[in-house]
Amino acid sequence: MIVHEKIIAKLKAKIASEKKEDEADLQKQLTRLEAKYNNLKRKLQGYHDDGSDKWLSFESEFNHDMDDVGKAFADFSKKAAIRKP
């Protein structure tokens, strides 16, 4: 999960170097992605072991959601790079 935090930091720095008209839009998008990531992080921290069946279900759903967030960060990174003059 630390990898995602490093990606967020790099994207914030990149956004700060964008043209002002692009910066606000990119910042909104990154804020939404960061919120999704933080929600997943809280979900993992708040998980209580209720047996192996529940863990397998939780793990499957969590991994799926984390993959979606990872893909969203990758797509956002590409989009942010394209917008760069």
N, CA, C and O atoms as a printed pandas DataFrame, in Angstrom:
     atom_number atom_name residue_name chain_id  residue_number  x_coord  y_coord  z_coord
0              1         N          MET        A               1    0.823   -1.185    0.000
1              2        CA          MET        A               1    0.000    0.000    0.000
2              3         C          MET        A               1    0.873    1.257    0.000
3              4         O          MET        A               1    0.442    2.322   -0.441
4              5         N          ILE        A               2    2.075    1.123    0.488
5              6        CA          ILE        A               2    2.979    2.271    0.493
6              7         C          ILE        A               2    3.265    2.713   -0.934
7              8         O          ILE        A               2    3.487    3.898   -1.184
8              9         N          VAL        A               3    3.262    1.779   -1.864
9             10        CA          VAL        A               3    3.490    2.097   -3.273
10            11         C          VAL        A               3    2.456    3.116   -3.752
11            12         O          VAL        A               3    2.797    4.077   -4.442
12            13         N          HIS        A               4    1.194    2.902   -3.383
13            14        CA          HIS        A               4    0.145    3.826   -3.797
14            15         C          HIS        A               4    0.344    5.210   -3.186
15            16         O          HIS        A               4    0.053    6.218   -3.829
16            17         N          GLU        A               5    0.830    5.265   -1.972
17            18        CA          GLU        A               5    1.085    6.554   -1.331
18            19         C          GLU        A               5    2.206    7.301   -2.054
19            20         O          GLU        A               5    2.158    8.525   -2.170
20            21         N          LYS        A               6    3.205    6.579   -2.535
21            22        CA          LYS        A               6    4.281    7.205   -3.308
22            23         C          LYS        A               6    3.748    7.712   -4.645
23            24         O          LYS        A               6    4.129    8.788   -5.106
24            25         N          ILE        A               7    2.868    6.933   -5.262
25            26        CA          ILE        A               7    2.266    7.360   -6.526
26            27         C          ILE        A               7    1.457    8.632   -6.318
27            28         O          ILE        A               7    1.535    9.556   -7.128
28            29         N          ILE        A               8    0.687    8.687   -5.245
29            30        CA          ILE        A               8   -0.121    9.874   -4.941
30            31         C          ILE        A               8    0.785   11.092   -4.782
31            32         O          ILE        A               8    0.487   12.158   -5.319
32            33         N          ALA        A               9    1.872   10.944   -4.061
33            34        CA          ALA        A               9    2.803   12.064   -3.853
34            35         C          ALA        A               9    3.397   12.540   -5.180
35            36         O          ALA        A               9    3.506   13.743   -5.417
36            37         N          LYS        A              10    3.781   11.597   -6.041
37            38        CA          LYS        A              10    4.342   11.973   -7.345
38            39         C          LYS        A              10    3.302   12.682   -8.211
39            40         O          LYS        A              10    3.616   13.651   -8.903
40            41         N          LEU        A              11    2.068   12.193   -8.168
41            42        CA          LEU        A              11    1.007   12.823   -8.962
42            43         C          LEU        A              11    0.701   14.223   -8.461
43            44         O          LEU        A              11    0.445   15.125   -9.258
44            45         N          LYS        A              12    0.725   14.413   -7.153
45            46        CA          LYS        A              12    0.487   15.756   -6.600
46            47         C          LYS        A              12    1.564   16.727   -7.074
47            48         O          LYS        A              12    1.269   17.870   -7.423
48            49         N          ALA        A              13    2.800   16.270   -7.086
49            50        CA          ALA        A              13    3.893   17.120   -7.554
50            51         C          ALA        A              13    3.739   17.428   -9.040
51            52         O          ALA        A              13    3.986   18.552   -9.477
52            53         N          LYS        A              14    3.334   16.435   -9.805
53            54        CA          LYS        A              14    3.135   16.633  -11.244
54            55         C          LYS        A              14    2.014   17.620  -11.502
55            56         O          LYS        A              14    2.137   18.497  -12.357
56            57         N          ILE        A              15    0.921   17.482  -10.769
57            58        CA          ILE        A              15   -0.226   18.369  -10.945
58            59         C          ILE        A              15    0.160   19.806  -10.633
59            60         O          ILE        A              15   -0.287   20.735  -11.306
60            61         N          ALA        A              16    0.988   19.989   -9.615
61            62        CA          ALA        A              16    1.413   21.335   -9.242
62            63         C          ALA        A              16    2.165   22.030  -10.366
63            64         O          ALA        A              16    2.221   23.259  -10.409
64            65         N          SER        A              17    2.746   21.253  -11.277
65            66        CA          SER        A              17    3.503   21.843  -12.384
66            67         C          SER        A              17    2.641   22.060  -13.638
67            68         O          SER        A              17    3.129   22.572  -14.645
68            69         N          GLU        A              18    1.376   21.675  -13.575
69            70        CA          GLU        A              18    0.475   21.839  -14.719
70            71         C          GLU        A              18    0.039   23.296  -14.877
71            72         O          GLU        A              18    0.186   24.116  -13.970
72            73         N          LYS        A              19   -0.500   23.586  -16.053
73            74        CA          LYS        A              19   -1.083   24.906  -16.283
74            75         C          LYS        A              19   -2.237   25.077  -15.302
75            76         O          LYS        A              19   -2.909   24.105  -14.958
76            77         N          LYS        A              20   -2.466   26.291  -14.856
77            78        CA          LYS        A              20   -3.478   26.562  -13.830
78            79         C          LYS        A              20   -4.862   26.065  -14.224
79            80         O          LYS        A              20   -5.591   25.551  -13.376
80            81         N          GLU        A              21   -5.240   26.207  -15.496
81            82        CA          GLU        A              21   -6.584   25.772  -15.899
82            83         C          GLU        A              21   -6.730   24.251  -15.836
83            84         O          GLU        A              21   -7.838   23.748  -15.646
84            85         N          ASP        A              22   -5.632   23.514  -15.991
85            86        CA          ASP        A              22   -5.668   22.057  -15.900
86            87         C          ASP        A              22   -5.498   21.579  -14.456
87            88         O          ASP        A              22   -6.000   20.517  -14.085
88            89         N          GLU        A              23   -4.809   22.346  -13.670
89            90        CA          GLU        A              23   -4.453   21.936  -12.317
90            91         C          GLU        A              23   -5.687   21.650  -11.447
91            92         O          GLU        A              23   -5.717   20.636  -10.749
92            93         N          ALA        A              24   -6.679   22.502  -11.476
93            94        CA          ALA        A              24   -7.859   22.328  -10.623
94            95         C          ALA        A              24   -8.613   21.042  -10.976
95            96         O          ALA        A              24   -9.027   20.299  -10.086
96            97         N          ASP        A              25   -8.787   20.785  -12.268
97            98        CA          ASP        A              25   -9.493   19.586  -12.702
98            99         C          ASP        A              25   -8.722   18.328  -12.313
99           100         O          ASP        A              25   -9.305   17.365  -11.814
100          101         N          LEU        A              26   -7.431   18.340  -12.541
101          102        CA          LEU        A              26   -6.606   17.181  -12.185
102          103         C          LEU        A              26   -6.603   16.966  -10.674
103          104         O          LEU        A              26   -6.636   15.827  -10.209
104          105         N          GLN        A              27   -6.563   18.046   -9.911
105          106        CA          GLN        A              27   -6.558   17.924   -8.455
106          107         C          GLN        A              27   -7.861   17.303   -7.953
107          108         O          GLN        A              27   -7.839   16.485   -7.034
108          109         N          LYS        A              28   -8.990   17.681   -8.545
109          110        CA          LYS        A              28  -10.284   17.095   -8.160
110          111         C          LYS        A              28  -10.284   15.597   -8.422
111          112         O          LYS        A              28  -10.714   14.807   -7.582
112          113         N          GLN        A              29   -9.798   15.217   -9.592
113          114        CA          GLN        A              29   -9.757   13.800   -9.948
114          115         C          GLN        A              29   -8.848   13.019   -8.997
115          116         O          GLN        A              29   -9.196   11.926   -8.550
116          117         N          LEU        A              30   -7.695   13.585   -8.698
117          118        CA          LEU        A              30   -6.762   12.911   -7.794
118          119         C          LEU        A              30   -7.353   12.818   -6.388
119          120         O          LEU        A              30   -7.174   11.806   -5.710
120          121         N          THR        A              31   -8.042   13.843   -5.951
121          122        CA          THR        A              31   -8.669   13.824   -4.627
122          123         C          THR        A              31   -9.690   12.688   -4.532
123          124         O          THR        A              31   -9.775   12.008   -3.510
124          125         N          ARG        A              32  -10.462   12.486   -5.603
125          126        CA          ARG        A              32  -11.432   11.378   -5.612
126          127         C          ARG        A              32  -10.722   10.026   -5.548
127          128         O          ARG        A              32  -11.146    9.136   -4.810
128          129         N          LEU        A              33   -9.655    9.871   -6.312
129          130        CA          LEU        A              33   -8.894    8.612   -6.287
130          131         C          LEU        A              33   -8.258    8.374   -4.918
131          132         O          LEU        A              33   -8.259    7.256   -4.403
132          133         N          GLU        A              34   -7.723    9.434   -4.349
133          134        CA          GLU        A              34   -7.090    9.316   -3.044
134          135         C          GLU        A              34   -8.130    8.925   -1.978
135          136         O          GLU        A              34   -7.824    8.145   -1.076
136          137         N          ALA        A              35   -9.331    9.453   -2.078
137          138        CA          ALA        A              35  -10.400    9.101   -1.140
138          139         C          ALA        A              35  -10.763    7.619   -1.264
139          140         O          ALA        A              35  -10.964    6.941   -0.257
140          141         N          LYS        A              36  -10.846    7.122   -2.491
141          142        CA          LYS        A              36  -11.129    5.693   -2.687
142          143         C          LYS        A              36  -10.029    4.843   -2.062
143          144         O          LYS        A              36  -10.304    3.845   -1.395
144          145         N          TYR        A              37   -8.797    5.243   -2.281
145          146        CA          TYR        A              37   -7.663    4.516   -1.711
146          147         C          TYR        A              37   -7.722    4.539   -0.180
147          148         O          TYR        A              37   -7.536    3.509    0.467
148          149         N          ASN        A              38   -7.980    5.711    0.390
149          150        CA          ASN        A              38   -8.038    5.829    1.847
150          151         C          ASN        A              38   -9.192    5.017    2.432
151          152         O          ASN        A              38   -9.064    4.460    3.523
152          153         N          ASN        A              39  -10.312    4.944    1.722
153          154        CA          ASN        A              39  -11.433    4.120    2.175
154          155         C          ASN        A              39  -11.044    2.641    2.219
155          156         O          ASN        A              39  -11.391    1.928    3.160
156          157         N          LEU        A              40  -10.327    2.195    1.202
157          158        CA          LEU        A              40   -9.869    0.806    1.182
158          159         C          LEU        A              40   -8.873    0.545    2.313
159          160         O          LEU        A              40   -8.894   -0.516    2.937
160          161         N          LYS        A              41   -8.027    1.496    2.561
161          162        CA          LYS        A              41   -7.044    1.364    3.624
162          163         C          LYS        A              41   -7.750    1.232    4.986
163          164         O          LYS        A              41   -7.386    0.383    5.799
164          165         N          ARG        A              42   -8.760    2.078    5.225
165          166        CA          ARG        A              42   -9.530    2.004    6.468
166          167         C          ARG        A              42  -10.291    0.677    6.563
167          168         O          ARG        A              42  -10.400    0.082    7.635
168          169         N          LYS        A              43  -10.810    0.234    5.430
169          170        CA          LYS        A              43  -11.543   -1.033    5.408
170          171         C          LYS        A              43  -10.628   -2.179    5.841
171          172         O          LYS        A              43  -11.038   -3.042    6.617
172          173         N          LEU        A              44   -9.403   -2.187    5.347
173          174        CA          LEU        A              44   -8.448   -3.231    5.712
174          175         C          LEU        A              44   -8.062   -3.118    7.188
175          176         O          LEU        A              44   -7.993   -4.126    7.892
176          177         N          GLN        A              45   -7.815   -1.917    7.645
177          178        CA          GLN        A              45   -7.430   -1.722    9.050
178          179         C          GLN        A              45   -8.572   -2.087    9.999
179          180         O          GLN        A              45   -8.328   -2.522   11.125
180          181         N          GLY        A              46   -9.806   -1.913    9.552
181          182        CA          GLY        A              46  -10.948   -2.181   10.395
182          183         C          GLY        A              46  -11.457   -3.603   10.331
183          184         O          GLY        A              46  -12.415   -3.955   11.020
184          185         N          TYR        A              47  -10.827   -4.424    9.511
185          186        CA          TYR        A              47  -11.289   -5.812    9.384
186          187         C          TYR        A              47  -11.019   -6.585   10.667
187          188         O          TYR        A              47   -9.932   -6.510   11.239
188          189         N          HIS        A              48  -12.026   -7.327   11.104
189          190        CA          HIS        A              48  -11.887   -8.190   12.276
190          191         C          HIS        A              48  -12.029   -9.636   11.815
191          192         O          HIS        A              48  -12.942   -9.972   11.061
192          193         N          ASP        A              49  -11.144  -10.458   12.261
193          194        CA          ASP        A              49  -11.136  -11.866   11.845
194          195         C          ASP        A              49  -12.384  -12.577   12.362
195          196         O          ASP        A              49  -12.551  -12.783   13.565
196          197         N          ASP        A              50  -13.243  -12.941   11.437
197          198        CA          ASP        A              50  -14.479  -13.647   11.773
198          199         C          ASP        A              50  -14.494  -15.054   11.188
199          200         O          ASP        A              50  -15.564  -15.618   10.956
200          201         N          GLY        A              51  -13.347  -15.609   10.953
201          202        CA          GLY        A              51  -13.276  -16.957   10.388
202          203         C          GLY        A              51  -12.781  -16.950    8.967
203          204         O          GLY        A              51  -12.787  -15.916    8.299
204          205         N          SER        A              52  -12.350  -18.107    8.503
205          206        CA          SER        A              52  -11.705  -18.206    7.198
206          207         C          SER        A              52  -12.665  -17.930    6.039
207          208         O          SER        A              52  -12.256  -17.346    5.035
208          209         N          ASP        A              53  -13.929  -18.338    6.156
209          210        CA          ASP        A              53  -14.877  -18.091    5.064
210          211         C          ASP        A              53  -15.087  -16.602    4.839
211          212         O          ASP        A              53  -15.093  -16.128    3.704
212          213         N          LYS        A              54  -15.260  -15.877    5.928
213          214        CA          LYS        A              54  -15.457  -14.425    5.805
214          215         C          LYS        A              54  -14.183  -13.754    5.311
215          216         O          LYS        A              54  -14.241  -12.796    4.539
216          217         N          TRP        A              55  -13.021  -14.259    5.759
217          218        CA          TRP        A              55  -11.765  -13.679    5.302
218          219         C          TRP        A              55  -11.610  -13.853    3.797
219          220         O          TRP        A              55  -11.220  -12.914    3.103
220          221         N          LEU        A              56  -11.907  -15.036    3.288
221          222        CA          LEU        A              56  -11.769  -15.285    1.852
222          223         C          LEU        A              56  -12.672  -14.356    1.047
223          224         O          LEU        A              56  -12.268  -13.839    0.005
224          225         N          SER        A              57  -13.876  -14.149    1.526
225          226        CA          SER        A              57  -14.800  -13.239    0.858
226          227         C          SER        A              57  -14.266  -11.804    0.920
227          228         O          SER        A              57  -14.255  -11.093   -0.085
228          229         N          PHE        A              58  -13.826  -11.390    2.107
229          230        CA          PHE        A              58  -13.271  -10.047    2.286
230          231         C          PHE        A              58  -12.048   -9.857    1.402
231          232         O          PHE        A              58  -11.916   -8.840    0.721
232          233         N          GLU        A              59  -11.157  -10.839    1.418
233          234        CA          GLU        A              59   -9.919  -10.745    0.649
234          235         C          GLU        A              59  -10.200  -10.615   -0.848
235          236         O          GLU        A              59   -9.577   -9.805   -1.534
236          237         N          SER        A              60  -11.121  -11.399   -1.340
237          238        CA          SER        A              60  -11.472  -11.355   -2.756
238          239         C          SER        A              60  -12.034   -9.983   -3.143
239          240         O          SER        A              60  -11.620   -9.391   -4.140
240          241         N          GLU        A              61  -12.967   -9.495   -2.356
241          242        CA          GLU        A              61  -13.566   -8.187   -2.633
242          243         C          GLU        A              61  -12.527   -7.079   -2.506
243          244         O          GLU        A              61  -12.472   -6.181   -3.347
244          245         N          PHE        A              62  -11.709   -7.135   -1.467
245          246        CA          PHE        A              62  -10.686   -6.115   -1.247
246          247         C          PHE        A              62   -9.685   -6.096   -2.397
247          248         O          PHE        A              62   -9.349   -5.027   -2.906
248          249         N          ASN        A              63   -9.208   -7.260   -2.809
249          250        CA          ASN        A              63   -8.244   -7.326   -3.914
250          251         C          ASN        A              63   -8.843   -6.782   -5.207
251          252         O          ASN        A              63   -8.162   -6.097   -5.970
252          253         N          HIS        A              64  -10.098   -7.082   -5.450
253          254        CA          HIS        A              64  -10.774   -6.557   -6.638
254          255         C          HIS        A              64  -10.835   -5.030   -6.582
255          256         O          HIS        A              64  -10.507   -4.351   -7.555
256          257         N          ASP        A              65  -11.252   -4.505   -5.446
257          258        CA          ASP        A              65  -11.341   -3.052   -5.283
258          259         C          ASP        A              65   -9.968   -2.394   -5.395
259          260         O          ASP        A              65   -9.834   -1.323   -5.987
260          261         N          MET        A              66   -8.949   -3.040   -4.824
261          262        CA          MET        A              66   -7.592   -2.487   -4.887
262          263         C          MET        A              66   -7.073   -2.502   -6.322
263          264         O          MET        A              66   -6.391   -1.566   -6.737
264          265         N          ASP        A              67   -7.383   -3.543   -7.079
265          266        CA          ASP        A              67   -7.003   -3.592   -8.489
266          267         C          ASP        A              67   -7.661   -2.450   -9.258
267          268         O          ASP        A              67   -7.026   -1.812  -10.097
268          269         N          ASP        A              68   -8.937   -2.197   -8.968
269          270        CA          ASP        A              68   -9.646   -1.095   -9.627
270          271         C          ASP        A              68   -8.990    0.247   -9.326
271          272         O          ASP        A              68   -8.830    1.078  -10.220
272          273         N          VAL        A              69   -8.612    0.460   -8.076
273          274        CA          VAL        A              69   -7.953    1.713   -7.702
274          275         C          VAL        A              69   -6.589    1.816   -8.385
275          276         O          VAL        A              69   -6.212    2.884   -8.867
276          277         N          GLY        A              70   -5.859    0.715   -8.423
277          278        CA          GLY        A              70   -4.556    0.715   -9.095
278          279         C          GLY        A              70   -4.682    1.057  -10.569
279          280         O          GLY        A              70   -3.880    1.824  -11.100
280          281         N          LYS        A              71   -5.681    0.494  -11.231
281          282        CA          LYS        A              71   -5.916    0.800  -12.649
282          283         C          LYS        A              71   -6.322    2.258  -12.823
283          284         O          LYS        A              71   -5.907    2.912  -13.780
284          285         N          ALA        A              72   -7.130    2.764  -11.903
285          286        CA          ALA        A              72   -7.563    4.159  -11.976
286          287         C          ALA        A              72   -6.356    5.092  -11.826
287          288         O          ALA        A              72   -6.264    6.099  -12.529
288          289         N          PHE        A              73   -5.438    4.769  -10.921
289          290        CA          PHE        A              73   -4.222    5.575  -10.767
290          291         C          PHE        A              73   -3.372    5.520  -12.040
291          292         O          PHE        A              73   -2.833    6.538  -12.473
292          293         N          ALA        A              74   -3.256    4.345  -12.630
293          294        CA          ALA        A              74   -2.471    4.205  -13.861
294          295         C          ALA        A              74   -3.099    5.013  -14.993
295          296         O          ALA        A              74   -2.399    5.708  -15.729
296          297         N          ASP        A              75   -4.420    4.919  -15.131
297          298        CA          ASP        A              75   -5.111    5.692  -16.164
298          299         C          ASP        A              75   -4.958    7.187  -15.922
299          300         O          ASP        A              75   -4.727    7.953  -16.857
300          301         N          PHE        A              76   -5.085    7.592  -14.683
301          302        CA          PHE        A              76   -4.943    9.000  -14.346
302          303         C          PHE        A              76   -3.532    9.491  -14.655
303          304         O          PHE        A              76   -3.355   10.592  -15.176
304          305         N          SER        A              77   -2.531    8.677  -14.334
305          306        CA          SER        A              77   -1.141    9.049  -14.607
306          307         C          SER        A              77   -0.921    9.268  -16.096
307          308         O          SER        A              77   -0.244   10.214  -16.499
308          309         N          LYS        A              78   -1.495    8.392  -16.912
309          310        CA          LYS        A              78   -1.371    8.539  -18.366
310          311         C          LYS        A              78   -2.076    9.799  -18.841
311          312         O          LYS        A              78   -1.541   10.545  -19.661
312          313         N          LYS        A              79   -3.266   10.034  -18.329
313          314        CA          LYS        A              79   -4.043   11.208  -18.741
314          315         C          LYS        A              79   -3.318   12.491  -18.328
315          316         O          LYS        A              79   -3.273   13.451  -19.097
316          317         N          ALA        A              80   -2.766   12.510  -17.150
317          318        CA          ALA        A              80   -2.038   13.688  -16.663
318          319         C          ALA        A              80   -0.802   13.935  -17.529
319          320         O          ALA        A              80   -0.450   15.086  -17.790
320          321         N          ALA        A              81   -0.145   12.870  -17.972
321          322        CA          ALA        A              81    1.049   13.026  -18.807
322          323         C          ALA        A              81    0.689   13.549  -20.189
323          324         O          ALA        A              81    1.439   14.331  -20.773
324          325         N          ILE        A              82   -0.459   13.121  -20.716
325          326        CA          ILE        A              82   -0.908   13.578  -22.037
326          327         C          ILE        A              82   -1.233   15.063  -22.024
327          328         O          ILE        A              82   -0.998   15.760  -23.011
328          329         N          ARG        A              83   -1.770   15.549  -20.915
329          330        CA          ARG        A              83   -2.187   16.944  -20.827
330          331         C          ARG        A              83   -0.997   17.879  -20.700
331          332         O          ARG        A              83   -1.132   19.086  -20.902
332          333         N          LYS        A              84    0.148   17.344  -20.375
333          334        CA          LYS        A              84    1.349   18.160  -20.190
334          335         C          LYS        A              84    1.755   18.787  -21.523
335          336         O          LYS        A              84    1.821   18.087  -22.533
336          337         N          PRO        A              85    2.027   20.087  -21.543
337          338        CA          PRO        A              85    2.423   20.752  -22.804
338          339         C          PRO        A              85    3.768   20.280  -23.312
339          340         O          PRO        A              85    4.232   20.744  -24.354
